[in-house]
Amino acid sequence: MKKIFYLDEKKLGYLMVAPAILLISIVVIWPILRSFYNSMFDYRLNDPNRSQLMMESTVDLERYVDNIFYLENEFEKMSEIEENSSKVNNHIENIRMYHEKFVNSGNTNEKVKQVQEKIDSFTPVRDNNLKYIKIEDDLAREYQKELDELSTYVESLIEKESIEADKFGNSIGIIDAQSETILESNFIGFKNYSRYLRDSRMWAALSNTAFFTIISVSLELIFGLIIALLVNRSFKGRGIVRASVLIPWAIPTAVSAMMWKFLLDGQNGIISYIFSSLNFIPNMSWALSTSSGGMFSVILADVWKTTPYMALLILAGLQTIDKSLYEASSVDGASSWQQFWSITLPMLKGPILVALLFRTLDAFRVFDLIYVLTGGGPSNATESISVYAYKTLFAQQNFGAGSVLSIFVFIFVAIISIVYIKFIGSELFKDKT
């Protein structure tokens, strides 16, 4: 007799969500792990000495080989220096010794020849395994120290006018260029984290983000609830009103921010003019030129745009409430206010939690609205943690430090999610069976 195996609902559920978990791991967890790895390095794309992730000391062989020819020419000229020539020659001999020691280590000599052939044929070295080659840390440190000392010494001779600046001025640049081809390890561990935990700008950006999130989400919840209650009633033209309410949410955030930037302009902004005329604000230029005005502006723009989203989620919850509950409470003599507190709000707890969770996470990660509307100004008064991370990552091209800020954003978002799910709405995720 054949045996028939059945999967219970719980195991079947796990089996069904397995592809989703795999996708989340690839799309979400892998970038986070990669950002964490980058944050352990002093990784800067605008600095040739830190443009690679290096656990050990490395030599940029393409630049090194290209520069060594010019360095030897400078050595020949420096050998002609009469005053203190012995000191100069000692530095030169030590540099040549370190060069020979480096070139003759492992298979470096063979790679030097390959790179030289590419340079002679004006072909760039695109293979990183050929372009970058490891060097012993002690050798790299001593080699670089000798080059730096020679550069400093030649510079001092030029300042004393002991040698001609016109003749030996280029020597300093060539020696420094050779020193820069020796790349020390840029692995710094948790130093970036330690630095940003003491960074006042990071804490100011985090404070701005928290203030923006709390105020904007609170106002959106209040206005969204009011709008949802109004459009949930039956009246003529309700469909048109519902569609009209969603228009702000349909407008792309960048377009919305640009629109509000014109409306709040200090000279021609119609909203600034109206608010100033009604004495809501001190003057027309207050909205975008002061710290408090800038925060007021981004909150106003965000509330205008995302309140319809909150209203839509709450309206969906209102549609699920059984009308018989209101009819029974009316028979018992309950007023509209009592029905709201005893029926509507308790029944809306789930939809409100979902709306708050989505909006809080979205508000905490706010970037495009602030970047377009105020750019984080004035004086970083509206700079959010995401805007700060963007400026560090892309404007300064400091990928190591920027990755730290990205990890901070991820940690705070995770904490917010846990707080909402575990401490506020845990009953929504309990097994109802």
Secondary structure, 3 states (H helix, E strand, C coil): CCCCCCCCHHHHHHHHHHHHHHHHHHHHHHHHHHHHHHHCECCECCCHHHCCCCCCCEEEHHHHHHHHHHHHHHHHHHCCCCCCHHHHHHHHHHHHHHHHHHHCCCCHHHHHHHHHHHHHCCCCCCCHHHHEEECCHHHHHHHHHHHHHHHHHHHHHHHCCCCCHHHHHHHHHHHHHHHHCEECCCECCCHHHHHHHCCHHHHHHHHHHHHHHHHHHHHHHHHHHHHHHHHCCCCCCHHHHHHHHCHHHHCCHHHHHHHHHHHCCCCCCHHHHHHHHCCCCCCCCHHHHCHHHHHHHHHHHHHHHHHHHHHHHHHHHHHCCCHHHHHHHHHCCCCHHHHHHHHHHHHCHHHHHHHHHHHHHHHHCCCHHHHHHCCCCCCCCCCCHHHHHHHHHHHCCEHHHHHHHHHHHHHHHHHHHHHHHHHHCHHHHCCCC
